Amino acid sequence: MNSSAATEKPLTGRAVLAILIAFFGVVIGVNAVMMRFAIETLPGTDVDSAYRASLAYEREIQSAHEQEARHWQVEASVARHDIDGAQIRIVAHDMKGAPLTGLEFSARLERPTDKRADRTVPLTDAGAGIYKGTVAGISSGQWHLVIEGDARGQRVFRSRNRVLLD
């Protein structure tokens, strides 16, 4: 008779139960850790109410038609200001080519992948329809440049463009 065969323990129900509990414990533990990491890195929901979002979308469509009827010519440029900054320049003219003055333009650089990186850029009127602003803390990559122009507290212009910063 073999001595190693005599020292082996038989596989019992308790051992199988312990193996199953350990296996599913590891699976559940890994799932819990992965779920926690996913929730912590999620930047959040875009809309809280689909109904309110649809109403806002209808207003956006109406505003876009009104903006199109004005035939304004607005050109925007984004250039690196320093290693992590950017300068935004907007040149705005009406349908006859006259500079648009007296408006309050604002700009926002939005990161398509992470809303936590969005930056608002205050713009100042430099005269002759030119508006300028600088912002720090802008990393390289793709951004959305959102430009809004207000007149007497009402938004009269909105533009959204994709820009690439090196």
N, C-alpha and C positions, 0 to 999 in steps of 0.2 A: 504494500500500500504506500502511496505517495504521501509524504509529510506535508507538502503544500496544499494538497486537497483537503486535508483534515483541518487546516487553519483557516480556510476560506469561510466567510460568513455567508449564509444564504440571503438572497434579496427578499426582504420582508415588505409587508404593506406599509409599515412605518417609514422605511427607507424610500420607497417610491413616493409616498406623500411628501417627505422632506425634499426630495429632488424636484417634484412638481412645484411646490411652494417656492423653492429657491429660484427656479426658472422663471415663473411668472412674476416673482418679486423683482428680479432683474429687469424684465421687460417693462413692467409698470414703472419702475424707478427711472429707466432711461427715457420712457415716454414723458414722465413728469418733468424731468430736467429739460428735455427738448421743447416741451410746451412752455415752460417758464422762459427760456431764452427767446422763443418766438414772440411771446406776449411782451416782453421787455423791449424788444427791438422794433415792435410795430409802432409806427408814428401816429396812428389813430385813424378814426374814420373820417371820410371826406364830408359826409352830410349826416346830420342827425335825423332829418325828416325828408323823405322822398317827396312828399306833397309840397312842402315849402320850397324844396329845390326846384320842382317843376314850375311853381309860380315865379320864382326868381328867373328861371330860364326864359319864360315868356316875356318878362320885363327886359331881359338881355336882348332878345330878338327885336323887340320894339326899339330899344336904344340903338342897336346896330343899324336898323333902317334909317333912323333919324341921323345918325352919324354919317352914313353913306350919302344922304341927301345934301350934306354940307360940302362935300367934295374937298375936304381939307387935305393938304399934303404934309404929312408928318414923317420925318426921317429921324431914326435913332441910331446911335452908334455906341458901342461899349468897347473900351480899350483898357488895357492894364495900366494902372496908375503906379504901382510899385509891386513888390513880390507877391503880396496877398490882397491888394486893393484893385479897385476898378473905377473908371470914370465914365459916366454916362452923359451923353450930349444929345439933345433933342433940338431939331430945327423944325418949326411949325409955320405953315403958310395957309392962308385961306384959298378959296377957289380961284381968286384973281391974282394970286401970288404975293399978296400983302402979308407981312409978318403978323402972326397971331400974338398979341400982347394982352396983358391983363388976365391971363388964365393962371390957374394954379395946377401945374403939372407935378405928378408924383410918379416914382418908378419903384418897382419891386423886382428883385432878382429871386426867382423861385427855383429850388432844386427839384427836378422831376422825380427823383427817387426818395427824397426825404424832406418833408415840409419843415422839419426842425432847423434846417440850414437856411431857410428863406431870410432875405435881408431887404428892409425898406430903405430906399435911397431918397433923402430930401433933395429936391431940385430947386435951384434959385433962378430967377429971371435975369439973364445976362443982357437983355435988350435985343431988339430986332428979331423977335421970335425965337431966340435961342435960350434954352434952359439947360443948366449943368448941375451935376452933383457927383460926389465921390463916396465910396463905401469901402470899408476895410473888412478883412476876414473872408474874402471870396476865394475859394479854392478853384483849381483848374477843373475843366470838364464842361458838360452841357448844362445850361441854365435856361429858364424862361424869363424873358424880360417883359414885364407887364407895365404898361404906361397908361396912366389915367389923367385926364384933364378935366378940371372943374371950373365952372363959371357961376358965380353967385351961389355957391353951395350945391349946385346940380352937376352931375357928371355929364359931360358933353363929348368926351372922347375916351376910347379904350382900345388898346392894342396889345396883343400877346404874340411875342416872337421868340423863336428858339435861337440862342446864341451859344457860341463855343468859346470858352476862355482858355488860353494856354498857360 
